[in-house]
Amino acid sequence: MMSAKLQESAATGAQKPTTTRPAEQATTSSIEPSQALKNMAASGKSPYVQSQKDSAIKWQLWGSESIERAKKENKLIFLHIGFSASHYCYLTIQESFSNRNVVDLLNKHFIPIIVDQEERPDLDSIYINYVQSLNSAAGHPLNVFLTPELEPVFGGTYFPSPGSHQIDQETGEEIADFLMVLRKAESAWAEQEAQVRADGKQSVEDVRKMTSEGTMGQTRDAQPTPSSSGDLDIDQLEEAYSHIVKTFDRTHGGFLHLPATAPSNFFSGSIPLDQMREAYDLIRSTAKFLTPAKLSFLLRATQYSQIVIDIIGDELSSECSNFALKTLIHMANGAIHDQVSTGFHRCSTTWDWSLPTFEKMLSDNALALGIYLDAWLLQGAKANDQFAKVVLELADHLTTAPVLLGGGGFASSEAADSSNKQGDSVLRHGAYYLWTRKEFDTVIGDEQQSTVAAAYWNVKEHGNVEKDQDPNDEYLNQNVLRVIKTPAELSSQFKISESEAMQRVESAKAKLNSHRTRERPRPALDTKVITAFNGMAIAVLSRTYAALKAAGGSRRESDYLSAAIGAAQFIKKEMWDPNTKTLYRMFFDGGRSSTKGFSGDYAFLIEGLLELYEATADESWLEWADQLQGAQIANFYDSTDAEPDRNNARCGAFYRAAKDEPYSLLRIKDVMDTSQPSDNAVSAANLFRLGALLDREAYTRLAQETVDAFEAEILQYPYLFPGMMTCVVASKLGVKRLVSIGDQGESVKKYHLSPRGGLSTLLFFKPESKLTSRDSKYLAQLSKQQPGVYSIEAGGQVQSS
């Protein structure tokens, strides 16, 4: 069969795909080929797609025209999903998509379709799960072969360029290059179409099973099952924390991820030394991401109510919180953090944070600001705290050019690749961030400063990238800056005071940044505005403004609020249709894409508006959040009251895509946190908070249903769902509800400075408000209170806070 044959030749170690859906009969079309293919990339609405407008490959856009053409001509679809900032997407374009043989094969035997991952995360989630089933790992670019019915039959990520000879480090076998993969796919379709189609149908069914979270629970009229017995409780937090503790990298911070080939008993230490060494080497080379949902979960461990902490245990909760703080220090000191200027790169390819992928993503940096803000608040929000500097730096990163766009909104990303100098057309991975020792010394121009700064950032004469991390000599003689010495160690080494040592470092940093800005071409900016990512930025900038103001102010906190408000206004004007109650996903080049928003766009924007409301007391943001919440429910919620059909499991929670999304194989519910919090974790939290703010029981009920939809999965693997675990607490203990009546004083400041634990809300009470339910249990009580801040207890009683 096709998948097996391709896997065998590709030598990737992938297993036979196990995935798909009821199949149409395999047919050979007798329809005459339609008009010759033309490259349609110029018609795309994203920079990544438009970048291929001059490609010799006749790229098509995802939609009825290209898919129907595949059916008429009975050709496999070659689906390429990527994004602008990715180094390996750039490599694939340069190495493979410019190869004449590749071009000819794609144009003659396939329907080549290009998709921007950031525009269509719904498609990406379906096909990345398929590739994950083949290789136990997946990423971008995502290259997948589909039948004309969109069923996946083979796929992978980055394939080596034609003619290259790369060896798989795990198997020792040669990896098939891109041209070989294309030829195998073409011949398999030509010679074994029926079998290929059968494989595709099986693939869909297996992916359906892989992505069935939240679709196997109890429906309203179903009989009780073991998975819907109501066993989900706060006890799962202790189990989740205990398991996560086992994955702590206590040397470098972050989490140890065992590769699929590592021995299952690795952590026990009771395995042969050679196997231990092999697994250890694999772990060392496994990428580390920021994991904001997991770090946020750890930081909350000591901040839940005493009932929860008693269940977790004081020792375990303190261990988790302290480890998260240490991890954040390691990340801030690592090469994943731009040591010369601002912002974090996407991930580290090494376990000690020494070598990053160099793209900078809006989503990563917004989420990073959130966890550093949480850490700063947890440490007491002191002006000289070690996290305060990172908080201000990240807030500045988000609210200055190039990330903050002139018309409002935030750009999606900066690329990993750039040229070495002005006018150079050759792009190199990390060129903007790398330094030779000679250039480092020359730019600083002061031997004393240069010597101290080199010791601080590990700058070496022949570069600081280990050979085993640079098999292709990409970083020969280059240095990636990361902090390896403390001020005290510098003081001891150079016999100067700590303050003098850091003054020299700061002076060197300013010179390096000035030179880099002036002399080096900045990486390309992806200027499209993505609703979900902008929602993340709105939320964290609103929180940062409120916290800094409550702590006494900073030089720019008003700018942070202005940027958040500007982005919210931009989205409301350009990407929200109030008549149809429709939110759109993307805005680029003067217009919005026709792609409607997905569940995550609604979720992250609603969260942003809730934070903006609590920072400003402006009820218009809460009103819009309420409208968006209604639209999200109408378009994405798996209602337990719905009529049964193939688009609804009737189990509660939100599907990623709307039920009327055309040309979509599966409807998936996103609940597992990755580099971003899951859509359903954010959505459940929003519903709990809106239910508390508006005294809207219907919202609270849907929040509870959303949590319950994933009961079976959470009971089995609670540590995989850290974002949802806080919602589990809310489902059992409720939301902490505070109400301010004409009060912006110390109690409100205390709220904004409180470290995050369980879910909480702050309502600015206005008797004339149309948002608060007329049937509210506490409306009459609040109307009689004097100015101040009050808490609302579970029974609806109003008490002084």
LUMDOPA-970301 format. One record per residue (C-alpha): residue number from 1; residue in three letters; x, y, z. Coordinates in steps of 0.5 Angstrom, whole numbers. Example, Ala and Ser with C-alpha at 12.3 -4.5 7.8 and 13.67 -1.06 7.14 Angstrom:
REM LUMDOPA-970301
1,ALA,25,-9,16
2,SER,27,-2,14
//
This chain:
REM LUMDOPA-970301
1,MET,0,0,0
2,MET,2,7,-1
3,SER,3,9,6
4,ALA,8,3,8
5,LYS,12,4,1
6,LEU,13,11,2
7,GLN,15,10,9
8,GLU,20,4,8
9,SER,23,8,3
10,ALA,23,15,7
11,ALA,27,11,13
12,THR,23,15,18
13,GLY,22,10,23
14,ALA,14,12,22
15,GLN,9,7,23
16,LYS,4,5,18
17,PRO,-2,10,19
18,THR,-8,8,22
19,THR,-13,13,20
20,THR,-21,15,16
21,ARG,-29,16,14
22,PRO,-34,12,9
23,ALA,-31,12,3
24,GLU,-33,14,-4
25,GLN,-32,9,-10
26,ALA,-25,9,-13
27,THR,-27,12,-20
28,THR,-23,14,-26
29,SER,-25,20,-29
30,SER,-27,21,-36
31,ILE,-28,28,-36
32,GLU,-23,32,-40
33,PRO,-18,36,-36
34,SER,-20,43,-35
35,GLN,-16,49,-37
36,ALA,-9,49,-35
37,LEU,-7,50,-28
38,LYS,-4,57,-27
39,ASN,-1,60,-20
40,MET,-6,63,-16
41,ALA,-2,65,-10
42,ALA,-2,72,-12
43,SER,-10,72,-10
44,GLY,-8,69,-3
45,LYS,-10,73,3
46,SER,-3,72,7
47,PRO,4,74,6
48,TYR,6,67,6
49,VAL,2,65,0
50,GLN,3,71,-4
51,SER,10,70,-3
52,GLN,10,64,-8
53,LYS,6,68,-13
54,ASP,12,68,-18
55,SER,14,61,-16
56,ALA,14,56,-22
57,ILE,10,51,-18
58,LYS,2,52,-20
59,TRP,0,53,-13
60,GLN,-8,53,-12
61,LEU,-12,56,-6
62,TRP,-16,51,-2
63,GLY,-23,51,-4
64,SER,-28,49,-9
65,GLU,-24,50,-15
66,SER,-18,46,-13
67,ILE,-21,41,-10
68,GLU,-27,40,-15
69,ARG,-21,40,-20
70,ALA,-17,34,-17
71,LYS,-24,30,-17
72,LYS,-25,31,-25
73,GLU,-17,30,-26
74,ASN,-17,24,-21
75,LYS,-10,27,-18
76,LEU,-7,27,-11
77,ILE,-7,33,-8
78,PHE,-1,36,-5
79,LEU,-2,40,1
80,HIS,3,44,3
81,ILE,2,48,10
82,GLY,7,53,13
83,PHE,8,60,16
84,SER,12,66,14
85,ALA,17,66,20
86,SER,19,58,20
87,HIS,26,57,18
88,TYR,24,50,15
89,CYS,19,53,11
90,TYR,24,57,8
91,LEU,29,52,7
92,THR,23,48,3
93,ILE,22,53,-1
94,GLN,29,55,-3
95,GLU,31,48,-4
96,SER,25,43,-6
97,PHE,20,48,-9
98,SER,25,51,-14
99,ASN,28,45,-16
100,ARG,26,44,-24
101,ASN,24,36,-23
102,VAL,20,38,-17
103,VAL,16,43,-20
104,ASP,15,39,-26
105,LEU,12,33,-22
106,LEU,8,37,-18
107,ASN,5,41,-24
108,LYS,4,35,-28
109,HIS,2,29,-23
110,PHE,-1,33,-17
111,ILE,-6,39,-15
112,PRO,-1,43,-11
113,ILE,-5,47,-6
114,ILE,-1,52,-1
115,VAL,-4,54,6
116,ASP,-2,59,11
117,GLN,-2,55,18
118,GLU,-4,61,21
119,GLU,-10,63,17
120,ARG,-13,56,17
121,PRO,-11,52,24
122,ASP,-17,48,23
123,LEU,-14,44,17
124,ASP,-7,44,20
125,SER,-10,41,26
126,ILE,-13,35,22
127,TYR,-7,34,18
128,ILE,-2,35,23
129,ASN,-5,29,27
130,TYR,-5,25,21
131,VAL,3,26,21
132,GLN,3,25,28
133,SER,0,18,27
134,LEU,6,16,22
135,ASN,12,19,25
136,SER,10,20,33
137,ALA,12,28,31
138,ALA,10,33,27
139,GLY,11,40,25
140,HIS,12,45,20
141,PRO,12,45,14
142,LEU,7,40,14
143,ASN,7,36,7
144,VAL,1,32,6
145,PHE,-2,28,0
146,LEU,-9,27,0
147,THR,-14,23,-5
148,PRO,-19,28,-9
149,GLU,-24,27,-3
150,LEU,-19,30,2
151,GLU,-17,23,5
152,PRO,-9,23,7
153,VAL,-5,18,5
154,PHE,2,20,6
155,GLY,6,26,9
156,GLY,11,29,13
157,THR,15,35,15
158,TYR,21,38,12
159,PHE,24,33,7
160,PRO,31,34,5
161,SER,33,37,-2
162,PRO,33,33,-8
163,GLY,40,30,-9
164,SER,42,31,-1
165,HIS,44,25,3
166,GLN,42,25,10
167,ILE,42,20,15
168,ASP,37,19,20
169,GLN,40,19,27
170,GLU,36,14,30
171,THR,36,9,25
172,GLY,42,10,21
173,GLU,38,10,15
174,GLU,38,15,9
175,ILE,32,19,9
176,ALA,28,20,3
177,ASP,29,27,-1
178,PHE,23,31,-3
179,LEU,24,28,-10
180,MET,24,21,-8
181,VAL,18,22,-4
182,LEU,14,25,-10
183,ARG,16,20,-15
184,LYS,14,14,-10
185,ALA,7,18,-9
186,GLU,6,19,-16
187,SER,7,12,-18
188,ALA,3,9,-12
189,TRP,-3,13,-15
190,ALA,-2,11,-22
191,GLU,-1,3,-20
192,GLN,-5,2,-14
193,GLU,-10,7,-14
194,ALA,-15,3,-10
195,GLN,-11,1,-5
196,VAL,-9,8,-4
197,ARG,-16,10,-3
198,ALA,-17,5,2
199,ASP,-11,7,6
200,GLY,-14,14,6
201,LYS,-21,12,8
202,GLN,-18,8,14
203,SER,-13,14,16
204,VAL,-19,18,17
205,GLU,-22,14,22
206,ASP,-16,13,26
207,VAL,-15,20,26
208,ARG,-22,21,28
209,LYS,-21,16,34
210,MET,-14,20,36
211,THR,-18,27,36
212,SER,-24,24,39
213,GLU,-23,28,46
214,GLY,-30,31,48
215,THR,-34,27,44
216,MET,-35,20,47
217,GLY,-39,23,54
218,GLN,-46,23,56
219,THR,-51,26,52
220,ARG,-57,29,55
221,ASP,-62,23,53
222,ALA,-56,17,54
223,GLN,-55,12,59
224,PRO,-50,14,64
225,THR,-43,11,62
226,PRO,-37,10,66
227,SER,-34,16,63
228,SER,-40,20,65
229,SER,-40,18,72
230,GLY,-39,25,75
231,ASP,-32,23,78
232,LEU,-28,29,76
233,ASP,-26,33,82
234,ILE,-20,37,85
235,ASP,-16,31,87
236,GLN,-14,30,80
237,LEU,-10,37,81
238,GLU,-5,33,86
239,GLU,-5,27,81
240,ALA,-3,32,75
241,TYR,2,36,79
242,SER,5,30,82
243,HIS,6,27,74
244,ILE,9,34,72
245,VAL,14,34,77
246,LYS,17,27,75
247,THR,19,31,68
248,PHE,22,37,71
249,ASP,29,38,68
250,ARG,32,40,75
251,THR,39,42,72
252,HIS,36,47,66
253,GLY,29,48,68
254,GLY,23,46,63
255,PHE,21,39,62
256,LEU,24,33,60
257,HIS,21,30,54
258,LEU,22,23,52
259,PRO,23,21,45
260,ALA,18,15,43
261,THR,25,11,42
262,ALA,27,12,49
263,PRO,26,6,54
264,SER,20,7,58
265,ASN,23,6,64
266,PHE,28,11,63
267,PHE,27,15,69
268,SER,28,9,74
269,GLY,35,8,72
270,SER,34,1,72
271,ILE,36,0,65
272,PRO,43,-2,61
273,LEU,48,4,61
274,ASP,48,4,53
275,GLN,41,5,53
276,MET,41,10,58
277,ARG,46,14,54
278,GLU,43,13,48
279,ALA,36,16,51
280,TYR,40,21,55
281,ASP,43,24,48
282,LEU,36,24,45
283,ILE,33,28,51
284,ARG,39,33,50
285,SER,37,34,43
286,THR,29,35,44
287,ALA,26,42,43
288,LYS,24,46,49
289,PHE,18,51,48
290,LEU,16,56,53
291,THR,10,52,55
292,PRO,6,58,58
293,ALA,0,53,60
294,LYS,4,49,64
295,LEU,8,54,67
296,SER,2,58,69
297,PHE,-1,52,72
298,LEU,5,51,76
299,LEU,5,58,79
300,ARG,-2,58,81
301,ALA,0,52,85
302,THR,1,56,92
303,GLN,-5,61,90
304,TYR,-11,56,90
305,SER,-16,57,96
306,GLN,-14,53,102
307,ILE,-19,47,101
308,VAL,-15,46,94
309,ILE,-8,47,97
310,ASP,-10,42,103
311,ILE,-11,37,97
312,ILE,-5,38,93
313,GLY,0,39,99
314,ASP,4,44,102
315,GLU,10,41,100
316,LEU,8,39,93
317,SER,5,46,91
318,SER,11,50,93
319,GLU,16,45,89
320,CYS,12,46,83
321,SER,11,54,84
322,ASN,19,54,86
323,PHE,21,50,80
324,ALA,16,55,75
325,LEU,20,61,78
326,LYS,27,57,76
327,THR,25,55,69
328,LEU,23,63,68
329,ILE,30,65,70
330,HIS,33,60,66
331,MET,29,62,60
332,ALA,31,69,61
333,ASN,38,68,61
334,GLY,38,63,55
335,ALA,39,64,48
336,ILE,31,63,47
337,HIS,31,70,50
338,ASP,34,76,45
339,GLN,39,78,50
340,VAL,41,84,46
341,SER,34,87,45
342,THR,27,85,46
343,GLY,23,78,46
344,PHE,23,71,46
345,HIS,24,66,40
346,ARG,20,60,39
347,CYS,23,55,42
348,SER,30,52,44
349,THR,33,46,40
350,THR,37,44,46
351,TRP,35,42,53
352,ASP,40,48,56
353,TRP,36,54,52
354,SER,43,55,48
355,LEU,41,55,41
356,PRO,34,57,39
357,THR,30,57,33
358,PHE,30,65,31
359,GLU,23,66,29
360,LYS,19,71,34
361,MET,12,70,34
362,LEU,7,75,37
363,SER,3,69,41
364,ASP,9,66,44
365,ASN,11,73,47
366,ALA,4,75,49
367,LEU,4,69,53
368,ALA,11,69,55
369,LEU,9,76,58
370,GLY,3,73,62
371,ILE,7,68,65
372,TYR,13,73,67
373,LEU,8,78,70
374,ASP,5,72,74
375,ALA,12,71,77
376,TRP,13,78,78
377,LEU,6,78,82
378,LEU,8,72,86
379,GLN,14,75,88
380,GLY,11,81,91
381,ALA,11,86,85
382,LYS,17,89,87
383,ALA,20,94,83
384,ASN,27,91,83
385,ASP,25,84,82
386,GLN,29,80,77
387,PHE,22,79,73
388,ALA,20,86,73
389,LYS,25,88,68
390,VAL,23,82,63
391,VAL,16,84,64
392,LEU,17,91,62
393,GLU,22,89,56
394,LEU,16,84,53
395,ALA,11,89,54
396,ASP,15,94,50
397,HIS,17,89,45
398,LEU,9,88,44
399,THR,8,96,44
400,THR,13,98,39
401,ALA,15,98,32
402,PRO,15,93,28
403,VAL,10,89,32
404,LEU,5,94,34
405,LEU,2,96,27
406,GLY,1,103,25
407,GLY,-6,102,24
408,GLY,-8,98,30
409,GLY,-7,91,32
410,PHE,-1,87,32
411,ALA,4,83,27
412,SER,4,76,27
413,SER,11,74,27
414,GLU,18,76,25
415,ALA,22,71,21
416,ALA,28,67,23
417,ASP,32,68,17
418,SER,35,74,14
419,SER,41,77,10
420,ASN,48,79,13
421,LYS,48,86,10
422,GLN,44,91,6
423,GLY,43,89,-1
424,ASP,45,82,0
425,SER,39,77,-3
426,VAL,42,71,1
427,LEU,38,69,7
428,ARG,41,65,13
429,HIS,38,62,19
430,GLY,39,67,25
431,ALA,43,72,21
432,TYR,40,78,25
433,TYR,42,75,32
434,LEU,49,72,31
435,TRP,56,75,32
436,THR,63,73,31
437,ARG,68,74,37
438,LYS,72,79,32
439,GLU,65,83,30
440,PHE,63,83,38
441,ASP,70,86,40
442,THR,70,91,34
443,VAL,63,94,35
444,ILE,64,94,43
445,GLY,70,98,42
446,ASP,72,97,49
447,GLU,77,92,51
448,GLN,75,92,58
449,GLN,67,92,57
450,SER,68,87,51
451,THR,72,82,56
452,VAL,67,82,61
453,ALA,61,82,56
454,ALA,64,76,53
455,ALA,65,72,59
456,TYR,57,74,61
457,TRP,54,71,54
458,ASN,59,66,53
459,VAL,62,69,47
460,LYS,68,65,44
461,GLU,74,66,39
462,HIS,71,60,35
463,GLY,64,60,36
464,ASN,60,57,42
465,VAL,55,52,38
466,GLU,57,45,40
467,LYS,59,41,33
468,ASP,53,36,35
469,GLN,48,41,34
470,ASP,51,44,28
471,PRO,52,38,23
472,ASN,52,43,17
473,ASP,56,48,19
474,GLU,51,53,19
475,TYR,54,57,25
476,LEU,61,56,24
477,ASN,65,61,28
478,GLN,58,64,30
479,ASN,56,66,38
480,VAL,49,66,40
481,LEU,49,70,46
482,ARG,46,67,53
483,VAL,48,69,60
484,ILE,52,64,63
485,LYS,55,68,69
486,THR,52,72,75
487,PRO,54,79,77
488,ALA,58,76,83
489,GLU,62,71,79
490,LEU,64,77,74
491,SER,66,81,80
492,SER,70,75,83
493,GLN,73,73,76
494,PHE,75,81,74
495,LYS,76,84,81
496,ILE,71,89,80
497,SER,64,90,84
498,GLU,58,87,81
499,SER,55,94,79
500,GLU,61,96,75
501,ALA,61,89,72
502,MET,54,90,70
503,GLN,55,97,68
504,ARG,60,94,63
505,VAL,55,89,60
506,GLU,49,94,59
507,SER,54,99,56
508,ALA,56,93,51
509,LYS,49,91,50
510,ALA,47,98,48
511,LYS,52,98,43
512,LEU,51,91,40
513,ASN,43,93,39
514,SER,45,100,36
515,HIS,50,97,31
516,ARG,45,91,29
517,THR,39,96,28
518,ARG,43,100,24
519,GLU,47,96,20
520,ARG,43,89,19
521,PRO,37,88,15
522,ARG,31,86,20
523,PRO,28,79,19
524,ALA,22,80,15
525,LEU,15,82,18
526,ASP,9,78,17
527,THR,4,84,18
528,LYS,-2,80,18
529,VAL,-7,81,24
530,ILE,-9,75,27
531,THR,-15,75,31
532,ALA,-13,70,36
533,PHE,-6,72,37
534,ASN,-9,80,38
535,GLY,-14,77,43
536,MET,-8,74,47
537,ALA,-4,81,47
538,ILE,-10,85,49
539,ALA,-11,81,55
540,VAL,-4,81,57
541,LEU,-3,88,56
542,SER,-9,90,60
543,ARG,-7,86,66
544,THR,0,89,65
545,TYR,-2,96,65
546,ALA,-7,95,71
547,ALA,-2,91,75
548,LEU,4,96,74
549,LYS,-1,102,76
550,ALA,-3,99,82
551,ALA,4,98,84
552,GLY,6,105,83
553,GLY,7,106,76
554,SER,12,105,70
555,ARG,15,110,65
556,ARG,10,107,60
557,GLU,4,103,63
558,SER,-1,108,59
559,ASP,2,106,53
560,TYR,1,99,54
561,LEU,-7,100,55
562,SER,-7,105,49
563,ALA,-4,99,45
564,ALA,-9,94,48
565,ILE,-15,99,46
566,GLY,-13,100,39
567,ALA,-12,93,38
568,ALA,-19,92,40
569,GLN,-22,98,37
570,PHE,-19,95,30
571,ILE,-21,88,31
572,LYS,-28,91,32
573,LYS,-28,96,26
574,GLU,-25,91,21
575,MET,-26,84,23
576,TRP,-33,84,26
577,ASP,-39,84,23
578,PRO,-45,86,28
579,ASN,-50,85,23
580,THR,-49,78,22
581,LYS,-45,77,29
582,THR,-39,74,25
583,LEU,-32,75,27
584,TYR,-26,74,22
585,ARG,-20,71,23
586,MET,-15,75,19
587,PHE,-13,82,16
588,PHE,-8,83,11
589,ASP,-6,88,6
590,GLY,-12,93,7
591,GLY,-17,88,8
592,ARG,-20,82,12
593,SER,-19,75,9
594,SER,-26,71,8
595,THR,-24,66,13
596,LYS,-29,67,18
597,GLY,-26,66,26
598,PHE,-25,59,29
599,SER,-27,58,36
600,GLY,-20,60,38
601,ASP,-21,67,35
602,TYR,-27,68,39
603,ALA,-24,65,46
604,PHE,-18,69,46
605,LEU,-21,75,44
606,ILE,-27,75,49
607,GLU,-21,73,54
608,GLY,-18,80,52
609,LEU,-24,84,53
610,LEU,-25,81,60
611,GLU,-18,83,62
612,LEU,-19,90,58
613,TYR,-26,91,62
614,GLU,-23,89,69
615,ALA,-17,94,67
616,THR,-21,100,65
617,ALA,-28,99,68
618,ASP,-31,101,61
619,GLU,-37,97,60
620,SER,-37,97,53
621,TRP,-32,92,53
622,LEU,-36,87,57
623,GLU,-42,88,53
624,TRP,-38,86,46
625,ALA,-35,80,50
626,ASP,-42,78,51
627,GLN,-44,79,44
628,LEU,-38,75,42
629,GLN,-40,69,47
630,GLY,-47,68,44
631,ALA,-44,68,37
632,GLN,-38,63,39
633,ILE,-44,58,42
634,ALA,-48,59,36
635,ASN,-43,57,31
636,PHE,-38,52,35
637,TYR,-42,49,41
638,ASP,-43,42,41
639,SER,-50,43,45
640,THR,-53,37,49
641,ASP,-60,39,46
642,ALA,-58,39,39
643,GLU,-61,35,34
644,PRO,-57,29,33
645,ASP,-53,29,26
646,ARG,-45,27,24
647,ASN,-43,35,26
648,ASN,-45,34,33
649,ALA,-43,29,39
650,ARG,-48,33,43
651,CYS,-43,32,49
652,GLY,-42,40,51
653,ALA,-35,44,49
654,PHE,-33,47,43
655,TYR,-31,45,36
656,ARG,-25,48,33
657,ALA,-29,50,26
658,ALA,-36,51,25
659,LYS,-41,46,23
660,ASP,-42,49,16
661,GLU,-34,49,15
662,PRO,-34,47,7
663,TYR,-29,41,5
664,SER,-27,39,12
665,LEU,-26,32,14
666,LEU,-27,32,21
667,ARG,-29,37,27
668,ILE,-24,37,33
669,LYS,-25,39,40
670,ASP,-18,43,42
671,VAL,-17,41,49
672,MET,-10,39,50
673,ASP,-5,45,51
674,THR,1,45,47
675,SER,5,52,46
676,GLN,-2,55,47
677,PRO,-7,54,52
678,SER,-13,50,49
679,ASP,-19,53,46
680,ASN,-23,50,50
681,ALA,-19,51,57
682,VAL,-20,59,55
683,SER,-27,58,53
684,ALA,-29,55,59
685,ALA,-26,60,64
686,ASN,-29,65,60
687,LEU,-36,62,61
688,PHE,-35,61,68
689,ARG,-32,69,69
690,LEU,-38,72,64
691,GLY,-43,67,68
692,ALA,-40,71,75
693,LEU,-40,78,72
694,LEU,-47,78,69
695,ASP,-50,73,74
696,ARG,-52,69,68
697,GLU,-53,62,70
698,ALA,-54,59,63
699,TYR,-46,61,62
700,THR,-44,58,68
701,ARG,-48,51,66
702,LEU,-45,51,59
703,ALA,-38,52,63
704,GLN,-39,46,67
705,GLU,-41,42,61
706,THR,-35,44,57
707,VAL,-31,41,63
708,ASP,-35,35,64
709,ALA,-34,34,56
710,PHE,-27,32,57
711,GLU,-28,28,64
712,ALA,-26,21,61
713,GLU,-19,24,58
714,ILE,-18,28,64
715,LEU,-19,23,69
716,GLN,-14,18,65
717,TYR,-9,24,64
718,PRO,-10,30,68
719,TYR,-3,32,67
720,LEU,-4,33,59
721,PHE,-9,38,61
722,PRO,-6,44,65
723,GLY,-11,49,62
724,MET,-17,46,64
725,MET,-15,44,71
726,THR,-16,51,74
727,CYS,-23,50,70
728,VAL,-24,44,74
729,VAL,-23,48,81
730,ALA,-28,53,78
731,SER,-33,47,77
732,LYS,-33,45,84
733,LEU,-32,51,88
734,GLY,-34,57,84
735,VAL,-31,63,82
736,LYS,-29,68,87
737,ARG,-33,74,85
738,LEU,-31,82,87
739,VAL,-36,88,86
740,SER,-33,95,86
741,ILE,-38,100,88
742,GLY,-36,107,86
743,ASP,-29,105,89
744,GLN,-22,105,85
745,GLY,-18,105,91
746,GLU,-14,100,95
747,SER,-18,94,94
748,VAL,-18,94,87
749,LYS,-11,95,87
750,LYS,-10,89,91
751,TYR,-14,85,86
752,HIS,-10,87,80
753,LEU,-3,85,84
754,SER,-6,79,87
755,PRO,-2,73,84
756,ARG,-7,68,80
757,GLY,-10,62,83
758,GLY,-17,60,82
759,LEU,-21,64,77
760,SER,-24,71,79
761,THR,-28,77,77
762,LEU,-28,84,78
763,LEU,-35,87,77
764,PHE,-36,95,77
765,PHE,-43,95,79
766,LYS,-47,100,75
767,PRO,-55,100,77
768,GLU,-57,102,70
769,SER,-53,97,67
770,LYS,-57,93,62
771,LEU,-52,87,62
772,THR,-53,85,69
773,SER,-59,80,70
774,ARG,-65,83,72
775,ASP,-66,76,76
776,SER,-60,77,79
777,LYS,-60,74,87
778,TYR,-55,80,89
779,LEU,-58,86,85
780,ALA,-62,89,90
781,GLN,-57,88,95
782,LEU,-51,92,91
783,SER,-56,98,90
784,LYS,-56,99,97
785,GLN,-49,99,99
786,GLN,-44,104,100
787,PRO,-38,105,96
788,GLY,-33,100,97
789,VAL,-31,93,94
790,TYR,-35,87,96
791,SER,-35,80,95
792,ILE,-41,75,93
793,GLU,-41,69,96
794,ALA,-44,62,93
795,GLY,-51,63,96
796,GLY,-51,70,93
797,GLN,-50,74,100
798,VAL,-46,81,99
799,GLN,-41,82,104
800,SER,-35,87,105
801,SER,-29,85,102
//
